[in-house]
Amino acid sequence: FNMQLATHGLTILDFIIPFAAGIFIVFVMTFVFNYFYGQGAFCRIMCPYAVLLAPFMNLSPWQKKITRISNCTGCRACSKNCPQGIDVSREIYHYNGKVINRECIKCYQCIDVCSYQTLTDARQKASSQTKPISVYEKTPWLNSRRHLQVIEPLHPIYDVISLIFAIVCGSITSRLGGFWFYVGAIGGYIIFRKLICFCLSEEGQS
């Protein structure tokens, strides 16, 4: 093997150094993102596969979800303790008592910290919110870096359309090279979802 490398003017260090540098860069990026944006930040913000696989997370109607089973007081303890940065309290308020965010890893931290036993993991329909609580904004916690969300939850139909659009964009940009498929697919996916969110917000205001 060393003789084959020598014939091409290469040494084993020409392979080890770039590999070690790549591992070091990923390690540093993971540490920095987790430090500033909370646990799992690298996967939530930077990972391309998380973006492309997210639409498949909520397609099953039988999938268990974090569900409201009693009145929420709006203390937001669940949101403050979610390691994935999901605003759990906002989710159950706006989405019929369910956490539909694809970034939920079912760690049950929100269930454990709730002093009022409001949440559980179930397929059943959520209980109605009979006690009035403060109105939550539909936008994520943009004022808190630890609650930064790249992918806002949408209807599964919009998710599938977004994925198809992403594949089309990736196929177009892949003409520049294989790597550019990911750039086009991820960029098209995010832009298309932002456009859908904008159209839905305009429709809601009209």
C-alpha positions, 0 to 999 in steps of 0.5 A: 500500500505504501509503495502504491502511494509512493508511486503517486507522490503521496504519503499516508499523512496526505490521508490522515491529516484531512480526515483528522481536520474534518473530525476536528471541525465537526467536533468544534462546530458541534460543541459551539452550537450545543453551547450557544443553542442547547442540546441537539443544536447541531442536528436541529440547525445544521444537519441536512438529513434532519431537514430532508427526513422531517416530513416522514415523522408525522405521516402516521395517524397512529403515531403517539404524540405528547398530548394535553390531558388536563388544563394547561396553566401556561407556566411554560416549564415544559418549554423551558426544560425541553432539550430540543428547544421546542416550545411545548406550551405553544405547540399544545396551545395552537395544535389541538393539544398535541406536540407535532414538532418533528424534532421531539425525541420523546425524552419525556422531560416536558412530562416529568417537569409538569407539576400539574400532570398536564401532558402524556404520550398518547394517541388519544384526542387531547382534552379541551382547554377549559381554563383561559390562559395567555395567548401564545404567538405562533412564531417561535422564540426568536428572542431565545437562541436555545429555542431556535427552530429551523423547521416549523411544524406544518400539515403532512400534505405540505411536508410531502409537497415540500419534499417533492419540491426539494428533490426537484431543486436538488436534481436541477442543482446536481448538474453542477456536481453531486454535492450541489444536490444537497445544497439545492434540495435543502435550500429549496425545501426551506424556501418553499416552506417559508413561502407556505408559512407566509401564504398561510399567515396572509390567509389567516389575516385576510 
